[in-house]
Amino acid sequence: MARHLKIEPKDFDPAAYGLPPAARHP
């Protein structure tokens, strides 16, 4: 649940947030 509160760049999953892969943070 904490993933929604704290999003690490390495753990960021655009698909989980309905975002396209291109929206990923570097």
DRENDO-1510 file (C-alpha; in Angstrom, 1 decimal, always signed):
<recs>
REC; n; res; u; v; w
REC; 1; MET; +0.0; +0.0; +0.0 .
REC; 2; ALA; +2.9; +2.3; +0.7 .
REC; 3; ARG; +3.8; +2.2; -2.9 .
REC; 4; HIS; +1.1; +4.7; -3.6 .
REC; 5; LEU; +2.5; +7.0; -1.0 .
REC; 6; LYS; +6.2; +6.6; -1.9 .
REC; 7; ILE; +7.1; +6.0; -5.5 .
REC; 8; GLU; +10.8; +5.2; -6.1 .
REC; 9; PRO; +12.1; +5.7; -9.6 .
REC; 10; LYS; +13.3; +2.1; -9.6 .
REC; 11; ASP; +9.9; +0.9; -8.4 .
REC; 12; PHE; +7.8; +3.2; -10.5 .
REC; 13; ASP; +5.5; +1.1; -12.7 .
REC; 14; PRO; +3.6; +3.3; -15.3 .
REC; 15; ALA; +1.3; +0.4; -16.1 .
REC; 16; ALA; +0.1; +0.3; -12.5 .
REC; 17; TYR; -0.9; +4.0; -12.8 .
REC; 18; GLY; -2.4; +3.7; -16.3 .
REC; 19; LEU; +0.5; +5.6; -17.9 .
REC; 20; PRO; +2.3; +4.8; -21.1 .
REC; 21; PRO; +5.9; +3.4; -20.8 .
REC; 22; ALA; +7.2; +6.7; -22.2 .
REC; 23; ALA; +5.9; +8.4; -19.1 .
REC; 24; ARG; +8.5; +6.6; -16.9 .
REC; 25; HIS; +10.8; +8.7; -14.8 .
REC; 26; PRO; +14.5; +8.3; -15.6 .
</recs>
